[in-house]
Amino acid sequence: MATTHRRRRKRKKFNNRMRATLICIMMIVVLLFVALIIRIRYIQVRDGSKYEKRVLSQQSYVSSSIPYQRGSILDRNGTVLAKSSKVYNVVLDVKVICSDETYLAPTKQALMTCFDISSQDIDKLIAEKEDSRYAILVKGVSKEKKEAFEALEEKQKEEGTIQGVWFETDYKRVYPKKSLGCDVIGFYTNGTSTGIESNYNEELSGTDGREYGYFDSNLKLQRTLKSAENGNNLITTIDATIQSAVEKKVAKFNKETGSKETAVVVMNPQNGEILAMTSGQQYDLNDPWSLDGLYTKEEQEKMSEKDRTDALNAMWRNYCISDGYEPGSTFKPVTVAAALEEGVAADKSTFNCIGYEKIKNVSKPIKCVSYSHGGHGVITLEQSLMKSCNSAMMQLVEKMGKGEFYRYQKIFGFGSKTGVDLPAETPGIIYSEDRLGPADLATSSFGQTFNVNMLQIASAISSLINGGNYYEPHVVQEIRNDDGATVKTIDPVLVRKTVSGKTSDLIRKYMLATVEEGTGNAAHIDGYQIGGKTGTAEKYPRGNRKYLVSFIGFAPYDEPQVVVYVVVDEPAVDDQAHSTYASGICHDVMKEILPYMGIEKTATEETTSESGTE
């Protein structure tokens, strides 16, 4: 107990001296904090901008991408058919525009004046993107409009009232010749493409560039630029002058006569180059979504979405390669050539035509075009083409047999795609050997009961008249880079040998006689030796008086440089079964393009032979 008492006596009390010491320490700490605050404020005032720059120098940014320029498409002579023109997108920095009430009204007024945009549209964009530093207001404005805005901006520069507007470069696809070659050139817009634009999209496309930047210690913008790589340019086989001539003649026919479809292919038979290609529905490639040229406003308003889509696809469709049909008598030179090659016929062979043929195991006789006249009588092989005799063709394939006939159909490319460098080609339809019955064999001999596209016939006949060389048809001959250097040359591709030179010479001779003395006389042009073959195919269902008429011609006779193939599907007349509708178009086209191509006249006397009938 005594010990506890002593410990209590030793415990010290919190006296006045200790209180004074604590207060002194606390005052020192407060003074130090005040001094620190004063020092920080002093540094901020004196060196704040330096530290701000140091922070900013550590911040980087990446600008918007730099668009590439899509490659141009040119004709064989350098005429521009498609190109990309520089345009500008109007971009708003909405945050800047709204940061000061003195900016909004004058900036809006300048935008409305220069870009034909309403106040409501600007207000709507600002309301939707009030905190945005990047908002596209208008796309694809011209250089002239951009410069007009910049001039207005410069005029008010001292006042600084126009703020928050800048421009980014873009490109717009332009077709200087509008609808010229629309079927083959095609278009590229809104993610949709057709024709050459579609098939060569990879070559025409480039790679976007990119701009990187950062602020240095002096707050100056330092940029690193990776330039865009532009697309390659295409040099096509198309001749704009020939293409224009063809389209003009088709338009004239459609205006005067009309048809369900009128189409023309012009080729060089010596290498497969396509010089021109067109079908009936022309449209402006600069506005491929417009149906104004084909339908009235009232008709378009009544269209459903599906109707409109179907109408656009029909307008964009390239009939020359995408549609199949029965070729009719333009196929007969193939039958004759096959017979010559197989030795079942010779130049001096003769045939007796009584107007029809009785085919074994077929109940009804199959008529010749001469049926109403009692037949052609005894005719030569040459006359079988001149007079377009079905009976002679049926007699030839009967001797040849279905196996050999089918083999020659394949040799000439029927039933398979030609390989043309265009999208959406149909392969056509032919009977396989095991399904080729007696009636089908007989009617196939003169171009019925099987299906082809125009380019198949043009390519097959080209091989028959050029010595027997089947070339793959093509529309592009060279690819060049943005600097004009050749990246790739597309040489003619010899696919196969179809017939001998001797057979080729005879077919040319027979086709010349067909124009000068036979059914193709309407294609004759004074001073030129033109070969050709007519075609009149009765469409399904038989007996409905609907016909597809055609004509394929070439010039000059001795060394063909051009083939013109014309198809008129259902001429807008009561009596459709006249191939002269097609041969007349061929005549008009050749009359204009032969002098242009430098093909000289060889004949001196006008042919006065009476035309045959088919």
Secondary structure, DSSP 4 states (H G I P E B T S, - for coil): -HHHHHHHHHPPP--HHHHHHHHHHHHHHHHHHHHHHHHHHHHHHHHHHHHHHHHHTT-EEE---BPPPPPPEE-TTS-EEEEEEEEEEEEE-HHHHTTSHHHHHHHHHHHHHHH---HHHHHHHHHHTTT-S-EEEEEEE-HHHHHHHHHHHHHTTTTT---SEEEEEEEEEE-TTTTTTHHHH--EETTEE-HHHHHTHHHH--B-BEEEEEE-TTS-EEEEEE--BPPPEEEES--HHHHHHHHHHHHHHHHHT-EEEEEEEEE-TTT-BEEEEE-S----TTSTT--TTTS-HHHHHT--HHHHHHHHHHHH--HHHH--B--GGGGHHHHHHHHHHHTS--TT-EEEE-SEEPPTT-SSPEEPTTGGGT--EEEEHHHHHHTT-HHHHHHHHHHH-HHHHHHHHHHTTTTS----SSS-----B---GGG--HHHHHHHTTT-SSBB-HHHHHHHHHHHHTTSEEEPPBSEEEEE-TTS-EEEE----EEEE-S-HHHHHHHHHHHHHHHHHSTTGGG--TT---EEEEEEEEPSSTTS--EEEEEEEEE-SSS--EEEEEEEEEESSS----THHHHHHHHHHHHHHHHHTT------S---PPP---
